[in-house]
Amino acid sequence: TIFYKYAIDSGKTDSLFSVPAMMADVKISPDKKKALFTSISSEAFHTSTSVEQSELAIYEIATGKQLYQITKNHVYEEANWLNSEELIGTVLGDIKATQYNIDQPQFFKYKLGDKDIQLQKDSHAYIRKHILQDAKIVLFNADLSTRNNFFTMDLSNQSIKPVSDFQGAVTYFEMASNSQNIVFSMVTSDTFDEIYIAKNYKEFHKAKKITSFNAKLSKMPKPIVEKIEWKNSDNETIEGILIWPPNKKGANNLPFAIDIHGGPWALRHENISSVGLQYYYYGSFLASHGFLVLQPNYSGSVGRGDNFFKAINGKAITKPTDDILKGVEFLIAKGWIDENKMLVMGASYGGVLTNAIIGKTNQFKLALSSCGNWSEMLGVINDNQLLTPILFGHQTVWENNDLYQKESASHYIKNIRTPTLITFGQDDRRVPTVHGYAMYRALKAQNVPTELILLPSEGHVYRKPSNMLTKVKIELYWIKKYLGIDIPTE
């Protein structure tokens, strides 16, 4: 990575220095003498190589000389300047582990020249973004349970406290460089994504909405969004989002859909809609057309602390499918579900769990599986070299074949009778289409009604609106065919 200096007044460009690594981020110290480099962002956490290359280092701007190699570990870390001699940041794992790993983010402080970084108090929440509010206060937004809100951490005593109480999720925020004003985007249980401004971190309750991008949607009859809880087979509390059709909260015998998030290190908030990837997850849309929709935050989801985050390890299929199916039992017992009109759907890891669930039960009348692994043994040929080893306790398939069999969706194939639509991006590298072909052929061999749809020129995340709409329209056709529910496609 080569760095340059550009003088705005004269238009002159000077080459400063080069760094023998790919730099994902650079931050200049308050005294303008040092640059903090982050090599490889945590947003690209899919290979063990990228984890090992994700480090923090400080260089002298005038000479390009490396002054400090702050980290050398097997986790991701991100940081910013606290002052010209100290850093504040987050680490996403055990910094002393000898294998690459990932946990919920934890704050750390580092003083230049120290041997080790100093870990701060675990917030139990999943930290998304943080900024330095002043010399003593860090402002951050984080997932806690089924909401994403703002919190502060007092650096003098590490005390953490919430400073907002929104029912929904803060999706992004920035602080003005010349004031205490904070601008943020947010989606809630009854308003779609909009932008807000608060005068400072103490006045989020007075935040002003400054856009009306989705005013038309927000004025339409909206589903009712609520958090629910139930117990799994281990008597652990599982949380989820329940979305009711407009004006039908508490109604009985509703068509039912499980909408399973990917990740697995993700979650569903108390939102009227998913932020991004609506063609993957459209629970509110289904609810607006009469479905009762469950969005489960199964084991491995974020926002419930490290123990819940790691509970999926070694139980990649068995643990989360139990969490989800116990939630279905809970809702059936309430009388809210029409058991003849039940749908299970999910994408990415949600697709994995969809594939497994229909191998464990035939109670669903339709499955919509998108870009999900069919077999973890096949999963070695994808670009996510980090996820699979962690979920299987850093054991390879040849070291513990029984575990890989038990915790792969393909292990349960002989039981599948549910009509299943499989969709993939044709150029998916996260979960290559070989998984879709394998599942399609296996279901065909067992005379299960199935189709495989490949969307051209798309990867794991679709880019073309036409393909996004095509996927949803085909799925709505299958809903009409197998559940008898006709949802308009225009």
LOBA-879984 format. One record per residue (C-alpha): x, y, z; residue in three letters. Coordinates in Angstrom, 1 decimal. Layout:
# residues N
      x      y      z residuo
      X      Y      Z     ALA
...
This chain:
# residues 490
      x      y      z residuo
    0.0    0.0    0.0     THR
    1.5    3.3   -1.1     ILE
    0.7    6.6    0.7     PHE
    0.7   10.1   -0.7     TYR
    0.3   13.6    0.5     LYS
   -1.8   16.0   -1.5     TYR
   -1.6   19.8   -1.0     ALA
   -5.1   21.2   -1.7     ILE
   -3.9   24.8   -2.3     ASP
   -1.1   24.0   -4.7     SER
   -2.3   20.7   -6.1     GLY
    1.1   19.2   -5.4     LYS
    1.3   15.5   -4.7     THR
    4.3   13.9   -2.8     ASP
    4.9   10.2   -2.3     SER
    5.4    9.5    1.4     LEU
    6.1    5.8    1.8     PHE
    4.9    2.3    1.1     SER
    3.8   -0.4    3.5     VAL
    4.4   -4.1    2.7     PRO
    0.8   -5.1    3.4     ALA
   -2.8   -4.4    2.3     MET
   -4.2   -1.7    4.6     MET
   -7.9   -1.6    5.3     ALA
   -7.9    1.6    7.3     ASP
   -5.6    4.4    8.4     VAL
   -6.1    7.0   11.2     LYS
   -3.8   10.0   11.8     ILE
   -2.8   10.8   15.4     SER
   -3.9   14.1   17.0     PRO
   -0.3   15.4   16.8     ASP
   -0.3   14.6   13.0     LYS
    3.0   12.7   13.4     LYS
    1.9    9.1   13.4     LYS
   -0.5    6.9   11.4     ALA
   -2.3    3.9   12.8     LEU
   -2.8    1.1   10.3     PHE
   -5.3   -1.7   10.3     THR
   -4.5   -4.4    7.9     SER
   -7.6   -6.2    6.6     ILE
  -11.0   -5.2    7.9     SER
  -13.1   -7.4   10.2     SER
  -15.8   -7.2    7.5     GLU
  -13.7   -9.7    5.5     ALA
  -13.3  -12.3    8.1     PHE
  -13.8  -15.3    5.9     HIS
  -10.3  -16.9    5.7     THR
   -7.8  -17.9    8.3     SER
   -5.1  -16.1    6.3     THR
   -7.0  -12.8    6.6     SER
   -7.3  -13.2   10.4     VAL
   -3.6  -13.8   10.7     GLU
   -2.9  -10.8    8.6     GLN
   -5.3   -8.5   10.5     SER
   -3.0   -6.5   12.8     GLU
   -2.5   -3.0   14.1     LEU
    0.7   -1.1   13.6     ALA
    1.9    2.5   13.9     ILE
    4.2    4.3   11.4     TYR
    5.9    7.6   11.5     GLU
    4.4    9.8    8.8     ILE
    7.6   11.7    8.0     ALA
    9.7    8.7    7.3     THR
    7.4    5.7    6.9     GLY
    9.3    3.9    9.6     LYS
    7.3    1.4   11.7     GLN
    7.3    2.5   15.3     LEU
    5.1   -0.1   16.9     TYR
    3.7   -3.5   15.9     GLN
    0.9   -3.5   18.4     ILE
   -0.8   -6.8   17.7     THR
    0.4  -10.2   16.5     LYS
   -2.4  -12.7   17.1     ASN
   -5.2  -14.8   15.6     HIS
   -8.2  -12.4   16.0     VAL
   -9.5   -9.2   14.4     TYR
   -9.0   -5.9   16.0     GLU
   -9.9   -2.3   15.2     GLU
   -8.7    0.9   16.9     ALA
   -8.7    4.7   17.0     ASN
   -6.6    7.3   18.7     TRP
   -7.5    8.2   22.2     LEU
   -4.8   10.8   22.2     ASN
   -1.4   11.0   20.5     SER
    0.0    8.3   22.9     GLU
   -3.0    6.0   23.5     GLU
   -5.4    3.9   21.5     LEU
   -8.9    2.7   22.1     ILE
  -10.3   -0.2   20.1     GLY
  -12.1   -3.5   20.0     THR
  -10.9   -7.1   19.6     VAL
  -13.1   -9.8   18.2     LEU
  -11.7  -12.8   20.0     GLY
   -9.2  -14.3   22.5     ASP
   -6.0  -12.4   21.9     ILE
   -3.9  -15.1   23.6     LYS
   -5.3  -18.1   21.7     ALA
   -2.9  -19.9   19.4     THR
   -5.7  -20.6   16.8     GLN
   -7.8  -18.1   14.9     TYR
  -11.0  -17.5   16.7     ASN
  -13.9  -15.1   17.0     ILE
  -15.9  -13.8   20.0     ASP
  -18.2  -10.9   20.6     GLN
  -16.1   -7.6   20.4     PRO
  -14.5   -6.4   23.6     GLN
  -12.9   -2.9   24.2     PHE
   -9.2   -2.5   24.8     PHE
   -6.8    0.3   25.6     LYS
   -3.2    0.5   24.6     TYR
   -0.5    3.0   25.5     LYS
    2.4    3.3   23.0     LEU
    5.4    1.4   24.2     GLY
    3.5   -1.0   26.4     ASP
    4.0   -4.7   26.0     LYS
    0.4   -5.7   26.1     ASP
   -3.0   -4.2   25.4     ILE
   -5.4   -3.8   28.3     GLN
   -8.8   -5.4   28.0     LEU
  -11.7   -3.3   29.2     GLN
  -14.9   -4.6   30.9     LYS
  -17.1   -7.0   28.8     ASP
  -20.3   -5.2   27.8     SER
  -22.2   -8.4   27.1     HIS
  -23.5   -6.5   24.0     ALA
  -22.2   -6.9   20.5     TYR
  -20.3   -3.7   19.7     ILE
  -20.8   -2.4   16.2     ARG
  -19.1    1.0   16.0     LYS
  -17.4    3.3   18.5     HIS
  -16.2    6.9   18.5     ILE
  -14.4    9.0   21.1     LEU
  -16.9   11.4   22.5     GLN
  -14.3   13.3   24.5     ASP
  -11.2   12.4   26.5     ALA
  -13.1   10.2   28.9     LYS
  -16.2    8.9   27.1     ILE
  -16.5    6.4   24.3     VAL
  -19.8    6.4   22.4     LEU
  -20.8    3.2   20.7     PHE
  -23.8    1.4   19.3     ASN
  -24.3   -2.3   20.1     ALA
  -26.8   -5.2   19.8     ASP
  -28.2   -6.2   23.2     LEU
  -31.0   -8.8   23.1     SER
  -33.3   -7.8   20.2     THR
  -32.4   -4.1   19.9     ARG
  -29.5   -2.0   18.8     ASN
  -28.9    1.2   20.9     ASN
  -26.3    3.7   21.9     PHE
  -24.1    3.2   25.0     PHE
  -21.3    5.1   26.6     THR
  -18.2    3.7   28.4     MET
  -16.5    5.9   31.0     ASP
  -12.8    5.3   30.5     LEU
  -11.9    6.3   34.0     SER
  -13.9    3.4   35.6     ASN
  -15.0    1.3   32.6     GLN
  -18.6    1.8   33.5     SER
  -21.0    1.2   30.6     ILE
  -24.5    2.6   30.5     LYS
  -27.2    2.9   27.8     PRO
  -28.0    6.4   26.5     VAL
  -30.9    5.5   24.2     SER
  -33.9    3.2   24.3     ASP
  -35.1    2.8   20.7     PHE
  -37.2   -0.2   19.8     GLN
  -35.4   -1.2   16.7     GLY
  -31.8   -0.8   15.4     ALA
  -29.4    2.0   14.8     VAL
  -27.8    1.1   11.5     THR
  -25.1    3.8   11.2     TYR
  -23.9    6.9   12.9     PHE
  -21.3    9.7   12.8     GLU
  -20.4   12.6   15.0     MET
  -19.8   16.1   13.6     ALA
  -16.1   17.2   13.7     SER
  -16.9   20.7   14.9     ASN
  -19.8   20.0   17.4     SER
  -21.4   17.4   19.5     GLN
  -24.1   16.7   16.9     ASN
  -24.7   13.0   16.1     ILE
  -26.3   11.9   12.9     VAL
  -27.6    8.3   12.7     PHE
  -29.9    6.1   10.6     SER
  -32.4    3.9   12.3     MET
  -35.3    1.5   11.6     VAL
  -37.8    0.8   14.3     THR
  -40.8   -1.5   14.9     SER
  -43.1    0.9   13.1     ASP
  -41.0    3.2   11.0     THR
  -38.7    2.3    8.1     PHE
  -35.1    3.4    7.7     ASP
  -34.7    7.2    8.2     GLU
  -32.0    9.6    9.3     ILE
  -32.0   11.4   12.6     TYR
  -29.9   14.1   14.4     ILE
  -29.3   14.4   18.1     ALA
  -27.5   17.4   19.7     LYS
  -25.3   15.2   21.8     ASN
  -25.2   11.7   23.3     TYR
  -27.4   12.8   26.3     LYS
  -30.3   13.9   24.0     GLU
  -31.1   10.8   21.9     PHE
  -34.6   11.0   23.4     HIS
  -35.0   14.3   21.6     LYS
  -33.5   13.1   18.3     ALA
  -35.1   14.8   15.2     LYS
  -36.0   12.8   12.1     LYS
  -34.7   14.8    9.1     ILE
  -35.7   12.5    6.2     THR
  -38.9   11.0    5.0     SER
  -37.5    8.6    2.4     PHE
  -40.0    5.9    3.5     ASN
  -42.9    8.0    4.5     ALA
  -45.3    6.2    2.1     LYS
  -44.4    2.8    3.5     LEU
  -44.6    4.0    7.1     SER
  -48.2    5.2    6.5     LYS
  -49.4    1.9    5.2     MET
  -51.1   -0.7    7.5     PRO
  -48.1   -2.2    9.2     LYS
  -47.4   -5.6   10.8     PRO
  -47.1   -5.7   14.6     ILE
  -43.5   -6.5   15.8     VAL
  -42.8   -7.9   19.2     GLU
  -40.0   -9.8   21.1     LYS
  -40.9  -13.3   22.4     ILE
  -39.1  -15.9   24.5     GLU
  -39.3  -19.7   24.8     TRP
  -37.3  -22.6   26.2     LYS
  -35.2  -25.0   24.2     ASN
  -34.6  -28.7   25.2     SER
  -31.8  -27.6   27.6     ASP
  -34.3  -25.2   29.3     ASN
  -32.3  -22.2   28.0     GLU
  -34.1  -19.1   27.1     THR
  -34.3  -18.4   23.3     ILE
  -35.4  -15.1   22.0     GLU
  -37.0  -14.1   18.7     GLY
  -39.1  -11.6   16.8     ILE
  -42.8  -12.4   16.2     LEU
  -44.5  -10.4   13.4     ILE
  -48.2  -10.3   13.4     TRP
  -50.5   -9.3   10.4     PRO
  -51.9   -5.8   10.8     PRO
  -54.6   -5.6   13.4     ASN
  -54.5   -9.4   14.1     LYS
  -52.3   -9.7   17.2     LYS
  -53.4  -12.8   19.1     GLY
  -55.5  -14.2   16.3     ALA
  -55.6  -18.0   15.9     ASN
  -55.0  -20.4   13.0     ASN
  -52.8  -18.0   10.9     LEU
  -50.6  -19.2    8.1     PRO
  -47.1  -19.4    9.5     PHE
  -43.5  -18.8    8.3     ALA
  -40.1  -19.1   10.0     ILE
  -37.7  -16.6    8.6     ASP
  -34.2  -17.7    9.6     ILE
  -31.3  -15.2    9.6     HIS
  -27.8  -16.1    8.3     GLY
  -24.5  -15.7    9.9     GLY
  -24.8  -17.5   12.2     PRO
  -23.2  -14.6   14.1     TRP
  -26.0  -12.2   13.5     ALA
  -29.5  -11.4   14.9     LEU
  -33.0  -10.1   14.2     ARG
  -34.0   -6.8   15.8     HIS
  -37.4   -5.5   16.7     GLU
  -37.6   -3.9   13.2     ASN
  -40.4   -3.5   10.7     ILE
  -38.0   -4.7    8.0     SER
  -34.6   -6.2    7.7     SER
  -31.9   -3.7    6.9     VAL
  -30.6   -4.8    3.5     GLY
  -31.0   -8.2    1.9     LEU
  -34.8   -7.8    1.9     GLN
  -35.0  -10.3   -1.0     TYR
  -33.4  -12.9    1.5     TYR
  -35.6  -12.1    4.5     TYR
  -39.0  -10.5    4.0     TYR
  -40.9  -11.4    7.1     GLY
  -42.8   -8.1    7.4     SER
  -43.9   -8.5    3.8     PHE
  -45.3  -12.0    4.5     LEU
  -46.9  -10.7    7.7     ALA
  -48.6   -7.8    5.8     SER
  -50.3  -10.5    3.7     HIS
  -51.6  -12.6    6.6     GLY
  -48.7  -14.7    7.8     PHE
  -47.6  -15.0   11.4     LEU
  -43.8  -14.8   11.1     VAL
  -41.2  -16.0   13.6     LEU
  -37.6  -14.7   13.3     GLN
  -35.6  -16.8   15.8     PRO
  -32.3  -15.6   17.4     ASN
  -31.0  -19.1   17.8     TYR
  -27.8  -20.2   19.6     SER
  -24.8  -18.4   17.9     GLY
  -26.7  -15.2   17.5     SER
  -25.1  -12.0   18.8     VAL
  -26.3   -9.7   21.6     GLY
  -26.6  -12.3   24.3     ARG
  -23.0  -12.5   25.5     GLY
  -20.1  -14.8   24.7     ASP
  -21.6  -18.1   26.1     ASN
  -24.6  -17.8   23.9     PHE
  -22.4  -16.7   21.0     PHE
  -20.2  -19.9   21.4     LYS
  -23.1  -22.3   22.2     ALA
  -23.3  -23.3   18.5     ILE
  -19.6  -24.5   18.4     ASN
  -19.5  -28.3   17.9     GLY
  -23.3  -28.3   17.5     LYS
  -23.7  -26.4   14.2     ALA
  -26.9  -28.0   13.3     ILE
  -28.4  -29.8   16.3     THR
  -28.3  -26.8   18.7     LYS
  -29.9  -24.1   16.5     PRO
  -32.5  -26.5   15.0     THR
  -33.6  -27.5   18.5     ASP
  -33.9  -23.8   19.4     ASP
  -36.0  -23.1   16.4     ILE
  -38.3  -26.1   16.5     LEU
  -39.0  -25.6   20.2     LYS
  -40.1  -22.1   19.2     GLY
  -42.5  -23.6   16.7     VAL
  -43.9  -25.9   19.4     GLU
  -44.4  -22.9   21.7     PHE
  -46.4  -21.1   19.1     LEU
  -48.5  -24.1   18.1     ILE
  -49.5  -24.6   21.7     ALA
  -50.8  -21.1   21.8     LYS
  -53.2  -21.9   19.0     GLY
  -51.9  -19.1   16.7     TRP
  -50.7  -21.4   13.8     ILE
  -52.6  -23.1   11.1     ASP
  -50.5  -26.3   11.0     GLU
  -51.6  -27.0    7.4     ASN
  -50.0  -23.8    6.2     LYS
  -46.5  -23.8    7.6     MET
  -43.4  -22.5    5.7     LEU
  -39.7  -22.5    6.6     VAL
  -37.3  -20.2    4.8     MET
  -33.8  -18.8    5.2     GLY
  -30.7  -17.7    3.4     ALA
  -27.0  -18.4    3.8     SER
  -26.7  -20.0    7.3     TYR
  -30.5  -19.6    7.4     GLY
  -30.5  -21.8    4.3     GLY
  -28.3  -24.4    6.1     VAL
  -30.8  -24.6    8.9     LEU
  -33.7  -24.7    6.6     THR
  -32.1  -27.7    4.8     ASN
  -31.6  -29.4    8.2     ALA
  -35.0  -28.6    9.6     ILE
  -36.9  -30.3    6.8     ILE
  -34.7  -33.3    7.4     GLY
  -35.8  -33.4   11.0     LYS
  -39.5  -32.8   10.6     THR
  -42.2  -33.1    7.9     ASN
  -44.6  -30.6    9.5     GLN
  -43.7  -27.8    7.1     PHE
  -45.6  -27.8    3.8     LYS
  -43.0  -25.8    2.0     LEU
  -39.3  -24.9    2.3     ALA
  -37.6  -21.9    0.6     LEU
  -33.8  -22.6    0.9     SER
  -31.4  -19.9   -0.5     SER
  -27.6  -20.3   -0.8     CYS
  -27.2  -22.7    2.1     GLY
  -24.6  -25.4    2.6     ASN
  -25.9  -28.9    2.0     TRP
  -22.9  -30.6    3.5     SER
  -20.1  -29.2    5.7     GLU
  -17.8  -31.7    4.1     MET
  -18.4  -30.0    0.9     LEU
  -17.9  -26.7    2.7     GLY
  -14.2  -27.0    2.4     VAL
  -14.5  -25.7   -1.2     ILE
  -15.8  -22.2   -0.3     ASN
  -14.2  -18.9    0.7     ASP
  -15.2  -19.1    4.4     ASN
  -12.3  -21.0    5.8     GLN
  -12.9  -19.4    9.3     LEU
  -16.5  -20.4   10.0     LEU
  -16.4  -24.1    9.6     THR
  -13.3  -24.9   11.7     PRO
  -14.6  -22.8   14.6     ILE
  -18.1  -24.4   14.5     LEU
  -16.4  -27.8   14.5     PHE
  -13.9  -27.2   17.3     GLY
  -11.0  -26.8   15.0     HIS
  -11.3  -30.4   13.9     GLN
  -11.1  -31.4   10.3     THR
  -13.5  -33.8    8.7     VAL
  -10.9  -36.6    8.6     TRP
  -10.3  -36.1   12.4     GLU
  -13.9  -36.3   13.3     ASN
  -16.0  -37.5   10.4     ASN
  -18.9  -38.5   12.7     ASP
  -19.3  -34.9   14.0     LEU
  -19.3  -33.5   10.5     TYR
  -21.9  -36.1    9.4     GLN
  -24.2  -35.3   12.4     LYS
  -23.8  -31.6   12.0     GLU
  -24.4  -31.4    8.2     SER
  -27.9  -31.0    6.6     ALA
  -27.2  -33.8    4.2     SER
  -27.1  -36.3    7.2     HIS
  -30.9  -36.0    7.4     TYR
  -31.8  -36.3    3.8     ILE
  -33.6  -39.6    4.0     LYS
  -36.4  -38.0    6.0     ASN
  -37.2  -35.1    3.7     ILE
  -40.6  -35.0    2.1     ARG
  -41.2  -31.2    2.1     THR
  -41.5  -29.5   -1.3     PRO
  -38.4  -27.4   -1.6     THR
  -37.4  -24.5   -3.8     LEU
  -33.6  -23.9   -3.9     ILE
  -32.2  -20.5   -5.1     THR
  -28.5  -19.5   -5.6     PHE
  -26.5  -16.8   -7.2     GLY
  -24.8  -18.5  -10.1     GLN
  -21.4  -17.1   -9.1     ASP
  -21.7  -17.6   -5.4     ASP
  -18.2  -18.2   -3.8     ARG
  -19.3  -18.1   -0.2     ARG
  -21.5  -21.1   -0.7     VAL
  -20.7  -22.5   -4.2     PRO
  -23.6  -23.8   -6.3     THR
  -22.3  -27.3   -5.9     VAL
  -24.3  -27.3   -2.7     HIS
  -27.4  -26.4   -4.5     GLY
  -26.9  -29.1   -7.2     TYR
  -26.2  -31.7   -4.5     ALA
  -29.3  -30.9   -2.6     MET
  -31.5  -30.7   -5.8     TYR
  -30.3  -34.1   -7.1     ARG
  -30.7  -35.7   -3.7     ALA
  -34.3  -34.5   -3.4     LEU
  -35.1  -35.5   -7.0     LYS
  -33.7  -39.0   -6.2     ALA
  -36.3  -39.2   -3.4     GLN
  -39.1  -37.9   -5.5     ASN
  -39.5  -34.7   -3.4     VAL
  -41.0  -31.8   -5.4     PRO
  -38.0  -29.5   -5.9     THR
  -36.5  -26.9   -8.3     GLU
  -33.1  -25.3   -8.4     LEU
  -33.0  -21.6   -9.6     ILE
  -29.7  -20.0  -10.5     LEU
  -29.7  -16.2  -10.8     LEU
  -27.2  -15.2  -13.4     PRO
  -24.1  -13.0  -12.7     SER
  -24.9  -13.0   -8.9     GLU
  -22.7  -14.0   -6.0     GLY
  -23.7  -14.6   -2.4     HIS
  -25.2  -11.2   -2.2     VAL
  -27.3  -10.1   -5.2     TYR
  -26.7   -6.8   -6.9     ARG
  -29.3   -6.5   -9.6     LYS
  -32.8   -5.4   -8.5     PRO
  -34.2   -7.5  -11.3     SER
  -32.7  -10.7   -9.9     ASN
  -33.8   -9.8   -6.4     MET
  -37.4   -9.4   -7.6     LEU
  -37.2  -12.5   -9.7     THR
  -36.2  -14.6   -6.6     LYS
  -39.0  -13.3   -4.5     VAL
  -41.7  -13.7   -7.2     LYS
  -40.7  -17.3   -7.8     ILE
  -40.9  -18.0   -4.1     GLU
  -44.4  -16.3   -4.0     LEU
  -45.4  -18.6   -6.8     TYR
  -44.4  -21.6   -4.7     TRP
  -46.2  -20.2   -1.7     ILE
  -49.4  -20.1   -3.8     LYS
  -48.8  -23.6   -5.2     LYS
  -48.2  -25.4   -2.0     TYR
  -49.9  -23.3    0.7     LEU
  -52.8  -21.9   -1.4     GLY
  -52.0  -18.3   -0.5     ILE
  -52.0  -15.9   -3.4     ASP
  -49.8  -12.8   -2.7     ILE
  -49.7  -10.1   -5.4     PRO
  -46.4   -9.9   -7.2     THR
  -46.9   -6.4   -8.6     GLU
